[in-house]
Amino acid sequence: NLYLTVTSPAAAKLGAERILQALTSVGAAASLKRFDQTPESLEAAFVVDFKQVAHLEQFTKQLQEVSPEVRVSCLDDRGLLA
């Protein structure tokens, strides 16, 4: 499982539902673990299973189309398989 954090300015109007839609559209299985929203920003943390590295890239591109300022951070001690 990959630990995925999405950070976005609040002005981007990016919410947990939109993030989950982007994850499922690339075939990822995801579980929301933390969601923090302030007037300035949003930060959501997930445990995600991407079948391929390309799916992670597709997901990131989808979010950047919504907001170019979105930041996606991933952590996995096992790594992604090509």
C-alpha positions in Angstrom: 0.0 0.0 0.0 1.1 3.5 -0.9 0.6 6.4 1.5 -0.6 9.3 -0.6 -1.1 12.9 0.6 -2.8 15.6 -1.5 -2.3 19.2 -0.6 -4.2 22.1 -2.3 -5.0 25.7 -1.7 -8.6 26.1 -0.6 -9.3 28.4 -3.6 -8.9 25.3 -5.8 -12.2 23.9 -4.5 -10.7 20.4 -4.5 -12.5 18.1 -2.0 -12.2 14.5 -0.8 -14.9 13.4 -3.2 -13.1 14.8 -6.3 -9.9 13.2 -5.2 -11.5 9.9 -4.7 -13.2 10.2 -8.1 -9.8 10.7 -9.7 -8.3 7.7 -7.9 -11.1 5.4 -8.9 -11.0 6.7 -12.5 -7.4 5.3 -12.8 -8.3 2.0 -11.2 -6.8 2.7 -7.8 -8.3 1.3 -4.6 -8.2 3.9 -1.9 -9.0 4.5 1.7 -9.2 8.0 3.2 -7.3 8.1 6.4 -7.1 11.9 7.2 -8.8 15.0 5.9 -7.8 18.5 7.1 -9.4 21.6 5.7 -8.8 25.2 6.7 -9.8 28.5 5.1 -6.3 28.5 3.4 -5.7 24.9 2.4 -6.8 21.3 2.2 -4.8 18.2 3.0 -6.0 14.6 2.5 -4.1 11.4 3.3 -5.0 8.1 1.8 -3.7 4.5 1.7 -3.8 3.7 -2.0 -3.1 0.7 -4.3 -2.0 1.7 -7.8 -1.6 -1.3 -10.2 1.0 0.6 -12.2 3.2 3.7 -11.9 1.4 5.1 -14.9 -1.8 5.2 -12.9 -0.2 7.4 -10.3 1.0 9.8 -13.1 -2.5 9.9 -14.6 -4.1 10.6 -11.2 -1.6 13.5 -10.6 -2.3 15.0 -14.1 -6.1 14.9 -13.4 -5.7 16.8 -10.2 -3.3 19.3 -11.8 -6.0 20.0 -14.4 -8.3 21.0 -11.6 -5.6 23.0 -9.8 -2.1 23.5 -11.1 -1.1 24.3 -7.5 -2.0 20.9 -6.1 0.8 18.9 -4.5 0.8 15.1 -4.5 3.2 13.3 -2.2 3.7 9.5 -2.0 5.5 7.2 0.4 6.0 3.5 0.3 8.8 1.5 1.8 8.3 -1.3 -0.7 8.3 0.9 -3.8 6.1 0.7 -6.9 6.6 -2.1 -9.4 7.0 -1.3 -13.1 
